[in-house]
Amino acid sequence: MIRFASLGSGSKGNALIVESGATRVLLDCGFGPRELARRLARLAIVPESIAAVLITHEHADHVGGAARCAARYGWQVFASFGTVAASRQLEDVPVRRFDSHTCFAIGDLEIHPYPVPHDAREPTQFVFSDGASRLGVLTDAGGITAHIVAMLRDCVALVLECNHDAEMLANGRYPPPLKQRIAGGYGHLENGQAAELLRAIGGRKLRHVIAAHLSEENNRPHLARAALAQALDCSADWIGVATQAEGTGWLML
């Protein structure tokens, strides 16, 4: 059995805890040791019980606290070759490098990385499996590829980026270059793109869908929920949202 919870999701810091059997890992660590411990305490978890942290890419909201937390709590750090090369945060940390197309195991968890289009050196997202069920994570991607669809098609739970609403971004106060970066092919997924992914993979197997990495400036939870619910032909209340301040509670597969 897998259970998972977001500790916080957004431009101010990201972390997702995933657990199966005796194995507990963190996906990204955008929070420092004190803040991370505070967020873990809400889930009755101590940081020392985490075996490893997996890094998706080198941007500070995903890797900013990883080195300090790993040093303090004795975690292993895993990252792609390109992420290690591009990240100054990881320069002095022992890192186990992985190929973004090759699966590996950490304890009771099977880890399936896969590459995504984003403005980073070698960005990866992940599917987690206990051999029976699959949890898919997709954030920080500028578009949907056939490989992404194939990786996520058999998942029973999905943490999915809904970074912005296209109209809010277009009419918002961000400068044009930043708007172009966010909406571009190496930026972030818009609500409608996330909905298109759900249509492509089908929703019959999904037990949980969590909208994640919402922009506080250019999106609203009800807009993300509505877009995903329309794609799945379900109630908007069934769609979860990982917030920046609170993340989510535990969810079971």
C-alpha positions as CSV (number, residue, x, y, z in Angstrom):
1,M,0.0,0.0,0.0
2,I,1.2,3.5,-0.8
3,R,0.2,6.6,1.0
4,F,1.2,10.2,0.2
5,A,0.8,13.8,1.2
6,S,1.9,17.2,0.0
7,L,3.8,19.3,2.6
8,G,3.2,22.4,0.4
9,S,3.0,23.1,-3.3
10,G,3.7,26.4,-5.1
11,S,6.4,28.9,-6.0
12,K,7.4,29.4,-2.3
13,G,8.4,25.7,-1.8
14,N,7.5,22.2,-2.7
15,A,7.7,18.8,-1.0
16,L,5.7,15.6,-1.3
17,I,6.1,12.6,1.1
18,V,5.5,9.1,-0.3
19,E,5.4,6.0,1.8
20,S,5.1,2.2,1.3
21,G,5.8,-0.5,3.8
22,A,8.9,0.5,5.8
23,T,10.1,3.0,3.2
24,R,9.4,6.8,3.3
25,V,10.8,9.2,0.8
26,L,10.4,12.9,0.0
27,L,10.0,14.3,-3.5
28,D,11.7,17.7,-3.6
29,C,12.6,19.8,-0.6
30,G,12.0,23.5,-1.1
31,F,11.8,24.1,2.7
32,G,14.6,24.5,5.2
33,P,15.1,22.1,8.1
34,R,12.9,24.0,10.7
35,E,10.0,24.7,8.3
36,L,10.1,21.1,6.9
37,A,10.1,19.6,10.4
38,R,7.1,21.8,11.3
39,R,5.2,20.7,8.2
40,L,6.0,17.0,8.8
41,A,4.8,17.3,12.4
42,R,1.3,18.0,11.1
43,L,1.4,14.4,9.7
44,A,3.0,12.9,12.8
45,I,6.3,12.3,10.9
46,V,9.8,13.0,12.2
47,P,12.4,14.0,9.5
48,E,14.9,11.3,10.6
49,S,12.4,8.6,9.4
50,I,12.8,9.7,5.8
51,A,15.2,7.5,3.8
52,A,15.8,9.7,0.8
53,V,14.9,12.9,-1.1
54,L,14.4,12.8,-4.9
55,I,14.9,16.1,-6.7
56,T,12.9,16.9,-9.8
57,H,15.1,19.8,-11.0
58,E,17.4,22.6,-9.8
59,H,14.9,25.5,-9.2
60,A,15.1,26.8,-5.7
61,D,11.4,26.1,-4.8
62,H,12.2,22.4,-5.3
63,V,15.8,22.0,-4.1
64,G,16.3,25.0,-1.8
65,G,16.3,23.0,1.5
66,A,17.5,19.6,0.3
67,A,21.2,19.9,1.1
68,R,20.7,21.3,4.6
69,C,17.9,18.8,5.4
70,A,19.9,15.8,4.0
71,A,22.9,16.8,6.1
72,R,20.9,17.3,9.3
73,Y,18.7,14.2,9.0
74,G,20.9,11.7,7.2
75,W,18.9,11.4,4.0
76,Q,20.2,10.1,0.7
77,V,19.8,12.5,-2.2
78,F,18.8,11.4,-5.7
79,A,18.9,13.6,-8.8
80,S,19.4,13.4,-12.5
81,F,22.9,13.9,-13.9
82,G,21.8,17.2,-15.4
83,T,20.2,18.5,-12.2
84,V,23.3,17.8,-10.3
85,A,25.4,19.6,-12.9
86,A,23.1,22.6,-12.9
87,S,22.5,23.0,-9.1
88,R,24.8,25.0,-6.9
89,Q,22.7,23.8,-4.0
90,L,23.9,20.2,-4.5
91,E,27.6,21.0,-5.1
92,D,28.8,19.8,-1.7
93,V,26.3,17.0,-1.1
94,P,26.8,13.3,-2.0
95,V,24.2,12.6,-4.6
96,R,23.1,9.4,-6.3
97,R,22.6,10.3,-9.9
98,F,20.0,8.5,-12.0
99,D,19.2,8.3,-15.7
100,S,15.8,10.0,-16.4
101,H,14.6,6.9,-18.3
102,T,15.8,4.2,-15.9
103,C,13.7,2.9,-13.0
104,F,15.3,2.0,-9.6
105,A,14.2,1.0,-6.1
106,I,14.4,2.6,-2.7
107,G,13.4,0.0,-0.2
108,D,9.8,-0.9,-0.8
109,L,9.2,1.7,-3.5
110,E,9.8,1.3,-7.2
111,I,10.9,4.7,-8.6
112,H,10.1,5.4,-12.3
113,P,11.6,8.8,-13.4
114,Y,10.7,10.3,-16.7
115,P,11.8,13.5,-18.5
116,V,9.5,16.5,-19.0
117,P,9.8,19.8,-21.0
118,H,10.8,22.6,-18.5
119,D,13.4,25.3,-18.5
120,A,15.9,23.3,-16.4
121,R,19.0,21.2,-17.3
122,E,17.5,17.7,-17.0
123,P,14.1,18.0,-15.3
124,T,12.3,14.8,-14.3
125,Q,9.0,13.8,-12.8
126,F,8.2,10.5,-11.2
127,V,5.8,7.5,-10.9
128,F,6.0,5.6,-7.6
129,S,4.8,2.0,-7.3
130,D,4.6,-0.7,-4.7
131,G,4.2,-3.4,-7.4
132,A,0.4,-3.2,-7.2
133,S,-0.6,0.5,-7.5
134,R,1.0,3.5,-9.2
135,L,1.2,7.2,-8.0
136,G,2.0,9.6,-10.7
137,V,3.4,13.1,-10.2
138,L,3.6,15.8,-12.9
139,T,4.5,19.4,-12.1
140,D,6.8,21.9,-13.7
141,A,6.1,21.0,-17.3
142,G,5.5,23.2,-20.2
143,G,3.4,20.8,-22.2
144,I,2.2,17.2,-22.6
145,T,4.2,14.6,-24.5
146,A,3.3,11.1,-25.7
147,H,5.8,9.8,-23.2
148,I,4.2,11.6,-20.3
149,V,0.8,10.2,-21.3
150,A,2.3,6.7,-21.5
151,M,3.9,7.0,-18.1
152,L,0.8,8.2,-16.3
153,R,-1.8,6.1,-18.1
154,D,-1.9,3.3,-15.5
155,C,-1.8,5.4,-12.4
156,V,-4.5,5.2,-9.7
157,A,-3.5,8.5,-8.1
158,L,-2.2,11.7,-9.8
159,V,-0.6,14.9,-8.4
160,L,-1.0,17.2,-11.4
161,E,0.2,20.7,-12.0
162,C,-2.5,23.3,-12.6
163,N,-0.2,26.3,-12.5
164,H,-2.3,29.0,-14.1
165,D,-5.5,30.0,-15.7
166,A,-4.7,31.2,-19.3
167,E,-7.0,34.2,-19.1
168,M,-5.8,35.3,-15.7
169,L,-2.1,35.1,-16.8
170,A,-2.7,37.0,-20.0
171,N,-4.6,39.8,-18.2
172,G,-2.5,39.8,-15.1
173,R,0.3,42.2,-13.9
174,Y,3.3,40.0,-14.8
175,P,5.7,41.5,-17.3
176,P,5.4,40.1,-20.8
177,P,8.7,38.1,-20.8
178,L,7.6,36.3,-17.6
179,K,4.1,35.6,-19.0
180,Q,5.8,34.1,-22.1
181,R,8.1,32.0,-20.0
182,I,5.2,30.6,-17.9
183,A,2.9,29.9,-20.9
184,G,5.7,28.6,-23.1
185,G,6.6,25.1,-24.1
186,Y,9.2,24.9,-21.3
187,G,7.1,26.7,-18.6
188,H,4.2,25.5,-16.6
189,L,0.9,23.6,-17.2
190,E,-2.3,25.6,-17.6
191,N,-5.6,24.3,-16.2
192,G,-6.8,23.4,-19.7
193,Q,-3.6,21.5,-20.5
194,A,-3.9,19.5,-17.3
195,A,-7.5,18.7,-18.2
196,E,-6.3,17.5,-21.7
197,L,-3.9,15.1,-20.0
198,L,-6.6,13.6,-17.9
199,R,-8.7,13.1,-21.1
200,A,-5.7,11.5,-22.8
201,I,-5.0,9.0,-20.0
202,G,-8.6,8.3,-19.1
203,G,-10.0,8.5,-15.6
204,R,-11.5,5.1,-14.8
205,K,-8.6,3.9,-12.7
206,L,-8.1,7.1,-10.8
207,R,-8.9,7.1,-7.1
208,H,-7.3,10.5,-6.3
209,V,-6.5,13.6,-8.4
210,I,-4.7,16.4,-6.7
211,A,-4.3,19.8,-8.4
212,A,-0.8,21.1,-7.5
213,H,1.6,24.0,-8.0
214,L,-1.2,26.6,-8.3
215,S,0.0,30.1,-8.9
216,E,-1.2,32.4,-6.1
217,E,-1.3,35.2,-8.7
218,N,-2.6,33.6,-11.8
219,N,-5.0,30.8,-10.6
220,R,-7.7,29.9,-8.2
221,P,-8.6,26.5,-6.7
222,H,-12.1,26.6,-8.0
223,L,-10.9,27.2,-11.6
224,A,-8.4,24.3,-11.4
225,R,-11.0,22.0,-9.9
226,A,-13.6,22.9,-12.5
227,A,-11.3,22.2,-15.4
228,L,-10.2,18.8,-14.1
229,A,-13.7,17.8,-13.0
230,Q,-15.0,18.6,-16.5
231,A,-12.3,16.3,-18.0
232,L,-13.3,13.5,-15.7
233,D,-17.0,14.1,-15.7
234,C,-17.0,14.2,-11.9
235,S,-17.9,16.6,-9.1
236,A,-15.5,19.5,-8.6
237,D,-15.5,18.6,-4.9
238,W,-13.8,15.2,-5.7
239,I,-10.7,17.0,-7.0
240,G,-8.2,17.7,-4.3
241,V,-5.9,20.8,-4.1
242,A,-2.4,20.9,-2.7
243,T,-2.0,24.3,-1.2
244,Q,1.1,26.3,-0.5
245,A,0.4,26.8,3.2
246,E,-1.1,23.4,4.1
247,G,-0.4,20.9,1.3
248,T,-2.7,18.0,1.8
249,G,-3.5,15.4,4.4
250,W,-2.6,11.7,3.9
251,L,-4.1,10.0,0.9
252,M,-4.1,6.2,0.5
253,L,-3.8,4.0,-2.7
